Amino acid sequence: MIFGAGASHDSMPFPHQERYRSKEFRPPLADELFAPRDCFRSVWLKYPIEGILPHLLGGSVESKLEMLRRGAELDSAILRQLAAVKFYLRDIIHTCDVEWKKLLGAASNYSGFLDDVESWRQSTKNVKEIFLVTFNYDTLLEDALTRSLRIAKHFKNLSDYLLGPYKVIKLHGSINWAHRVSRPPDLDHAPTKVEEVNDFIIKNVANLEKTSASRKTYTSFPVTQ
């Protein structure tokens, strides 16, 4: 089963109730990732993306980012800004993820869908595993799986995504995943504050070595593509 951005964007089960129509924190579609929402604009100021931001407003974000990636091979400034985009994406989607769950009150279309899938799985004896493939960075799917009384799948480590009958495949990464990075040997002292760590990684991205992905620790590089 494959989930695109629309699965989270339309995850609210009661869209016609006026008090729940909050566009500010609705999980964005790909072409809305750089929309001028108030909660997004505040994050623009945190990271040095102003140089490439005009190129990312509107249209196909994926194709524009790919074009910028090719340019980054010859321009270290673009490479640093693309690194900053990873932190930007993590922060805005984390904000939407948290605030949207508050609006939903844990009741999402993911929950109802997964309940129907589990009913089908239990009634079909020859189905042992369900593969849930998502292109989304948010954790709405994981939250629904965890809260489900019938499934109750937990995500404490990366290996948990592939344990049990429900396998969760996040092709683009996740806001709660990260690569650990090594500190260059010639650095006198490592930054300790979150903002300092982020700034250090962005400025030195060309010279940092990334390890395998792990759960996020705030001293790591976001796993977003």
C-alpha positions as CSV (number, residue, x, y, z in Angstrom):
1,M,0.0,0.0,0.0
2,I,1.4,3.4,-1.0
3,F,0.8,6.7,0.7
4,G,1.6,10.0,-1.1
5,A,1.5,13.5,0.3
6,G,-2.3,13.6,-0.2
7,A,-2.7,10.9,2.5
8,S,-1.6,13.3,5.2
9,H,-3.0,16.4,3.5
10,D,-6.5,14.9,3.6
11,S,-6.1,12.9,6.8
12,M,-8.7,14.9,8.8
13,P,-11.9,12.8,9.0
14,F,-14.3,15.7,9.6
15,P,-13.3,18.4,7.0
16,H,-16.7,20.0,6.9
17,Q,-16.7,21.2,10.5
18,E,-15.8,24.9,10.4
19,R,-13.7,24.9,13.6
20,Y,-11.4,22.3,12.2
21,R,-10.5,24.1,8.9
22,S,-7.0,25.1,9.8
23,K,-4.9,25.7,6.7
24,E,-1.9,27.0,8.7
25,F,-0.9,23.5,10.0
26,R,-2.4,21.2,7.4
27,P,0.3,18.8,6.2
28,P,1.6,20.4,3.0
29,L,1.6,18.9,-0.5
30,A,5.0,19.0,-2.3
31,D,4.3,22.3,-4.1
32,E,3.2,23.9,-0.7
33,L,6.5,23.2,1.2
34,F,7.7,26.8,0.6
35,A,4.3,28.5,0.8
36,P,4.1,31.8,2.7
37,R,2.4,30.4,5.8
38,D,3.1,32.2,9.0
39,C,4.6,29.1,10.6
40,F,6.8,28.6,7.6
41,R,8.1,32.1,7.3
42,S,9.4,32.1,10.8
43,V,11.5,29.1,9.9
44,W,12.8,30.9,6.8
45,L,14.6,33.2,9.2
46,K,16.4,30.4,11.0
47,Y,18.3,29.0,8.0
48,P,20.3,30.5,5.1
49,I,17.9,29.5,2.3
50,E,17.1,33.0,1.0
51,G,19.3,32.7,-2.0
52,I,17.5,29.6,-3.5
53,L,14.1,30.3,-1.9
54,P,12.7,32.3,-4.9
55,H,13.5,29.3,-7.1
56,L,11.4,27.0,-5.0
57,L,8.2,29.0,-4.8
58,G,5.5,27.3,-6.8
59,G,5.7,24.6,-9.4
60,S,7.4,21.3,-9.1
61,V,9.6,21.5,-6.0
62,E,11.2,18.1,-6.7
63,S,12.5,19.0,-10.2
64,K,13.7,22.4,-8.9
65,L,15.6,20.8,-6.1
66,E,17.2,18.3,-8.4
67,M,18.4,21.1,-10.7
68,L,19.9,22.9,-7.7
69,R,21.6,19.7,-6.6
70,R,23.3,19.5,-9.9
71,G,24.5,23.0,-9.5
72,A,25.8,22.3,-6.0
73,E,28.5,20.1,-7.6
74,L,30.2,23.3,-8.7
75,D,29.0,25.8,-6.2
76,S,29.6,25.2,-2.4
77,A,27.2,28.0,-1.5
78,I,24.3,26.2,-3.1
79,L,25.4,23.0,-1.3
80,R,25.2,24.8,2.0
81,Q,21.8,26.2,1.2
82,L,20.5,22.7,0.2
83,A,21.7,21.4,3.5
84,A,19.8,24.2,5.2
85,V,16.7,23.2,3.2
86,K,16.8,19.7,5.0
87,F,16.6,21.4,8.4
88,Y,13.9,23.7,7.1
89,L,11.8,20.8,5.9
90,R,12.3,18.9,9.1
91,D,11.2,21.9,11.2
92,I,8.1,22.9,9.2
93,I,6.8,19.4,8.9
94,H,7.5,18.7,12.6
95,T,5.4,21.8,13.4
96,C,2.6,20.7,11.2
97,D,2.8,17.2,12.5
98,V,2.5,18.3,16.1
99,E,-0.2,20.9,15.6
100,W,-2.3,18.8,13.2
101,K,-2.4,15.9,15.7
102,K,-3.8,18.4,18.2
103,L,-6.5,19.4,15.8
104,L,-7.3,15.7,15.0
105,G,-7.4,14.6,18.6
106,A,-5.7,11.4,17.4
107,A,-8.6,10.7,15.1
108,S,-7.3,10.5,11.5
109,N,-8.3,8.8,8.3
110,Y,-5.1,6.8,8.7
111,S,-6.7,5.2,11.8
112,G,-9.9,4.2,10.1
113,F,-8.1,2.9,7.1
114,L,-5.6,0.8,9.1
115,D,-8.5,-0.7,11.1
116,D,-10.2,-1.8,7.9
117,V,-6.9,-3.3,6.7
118,E,-6.4,-5.2,9.9
119,S,-9.9,-6.6,9.6
120,W,-9.1,-7.8,6.1
121,R,-5.8,-9.2,7.2
122,Q,-7.3,-11.2,10.0
123,S,-10.0,-12.6,7.7
124,T,-7.5,-13.5,5.0
125,K,-5.4,-16.3,6.5
126,N,-2.8,-16.4,3.8
127,V,-1.8,-12.7,4.3
128,K,1.0,-12.6,6.8
129,E,2.6,-9.2,6.1
130,I,1.4,-5.8,5.1
131,F,3.9,-3.3,3.5
132,L,3.0,0.3,4.0
133,V,5.1,2.5,1.7
134,T,5.0,6.3,2.3
135,F,6.7,9.2,0.7
136,N,5.8,11.5,3.6
137,Y,8.2,12.8,6.2
138,D,5.6,13.2,9.0
139,T,4.7,10.6,11.6
140,L,0.9,10.5,11.2
141,L,1.1,6.9,9.9
142,E,3.3,5.8,12.8
143,D,1.0,7.5,15.3
144,A,-2.0,5.7,13.9
145,L,-0.3,2.3,14.0
146,T,0.8,2.9,17.6
147,R,-2.6,4.1,18.8
148,S,-4.4,1.2,17.1
149,L,-5.7,-1.2,19.7
150,R,-5.7,-4.0,17.1
151,I,-2.2,-3.3,15.7
152,A,-0.3,-1.5,18.5
153,K,3.0,-1.2,16.6
154,H,5.7,0.7,18.4
155,F,8.6,2.7,16.9
156,K,11.5,3.0,19.4
157,N,14.3,2.1,17.0
158,L,14.7,2.1,13.2
159,S,14.5,-1.7,13.2
160,D,11.0,-1.5,14.6
161,Y,9.8,-0.2,11.2
162,L,10.3,-3.7,9.8
163,L,9.2,-5.8,12.7
164,G,5.8,-7.5,13.0
165,P,3.2,-8.0,10.3
166,Y,3.2,-4.3,9.4
167,K,6.3,-3.1,7.6
168,V,6.7,0.7,7.2
169,I,8.9,1.9,4.4
170,K,9.6,5.6,4.3
171,L,11.3,6.2,1.0
172,H,12.2,9.9,1.5
173,G,13.1,9.7,5.1
174,S,11.4,11.0,8.2
175,I,11.4,14.0,10.5
176,N,12.5,11.8,13.4
177,W,15.4,10.1,11.6
178,A,18.9,11.5,11.2
179,H,22.4,10.7,10.1
180,R,25.1,11.0,12.7
181,V,28.0,13.1,11.5
182,S,31.7,12.9,12.5
183,R,33.5,15.9,14.0
184,P,36.5,17.0,11.9
185,P,39.8,16.2,13.8
186,D,41.0,19.8,13.5
187,L,38.0,21.2,15.4
188,D,39.0,22.5,18.8
189,H,35.6,22.0,20.4
190,A,32.3,20.7,19.2
191,P,29.2,23.0,19.3
192,T,26.7,22.0,22.0
193,K,23.5,24.2,21.5
194,V,21.0,23.0,19.0
195,E,21.2,26.2,16.9
196,E,25.0,26.0,16.9
197,V,25.0,22.4,15.9
198,N,22.6,23.1,13.0
199,D,24.7,26.1,11.9
200,F,27.9,24.1,12.1
201,I,26.6,21.2,10.0
202,I,25.2,23.6,7.3
203,K,28.4,25.5,7.0
204,N,30.7,22.4,7.0
205,V,28.4,20.0,5.0
206,A,31.0,19.5,2.3
207,N,33.5,18.1,4.7
208,L,31.4,16.1,7.1
209,E,31.1,12.3,6.9
210,K,27.6,10.9,7.5
211,T,27.0,7.5,9.1
212,S,24.0,5.2,8.7
213,A,20.6,6.6,9.6
214,S,19.4,6.5,13.2
215,R,16.8,8.0,15.5
216,K,17.2,11.7,15.7
217,T,19.4,13.1,18.4
218,Y,19.6,16.8,17.5
219,T,23.3,16.5,16.8
220,S,22.6,14.9,13.5
221,F,21.8,15.6,9.9
222,P,18.1,15.2,9.0
223,V,17.2,12.3,6.7
224,T,15.1,14.1,4.1
225,Q,15.6,14.1,0.4
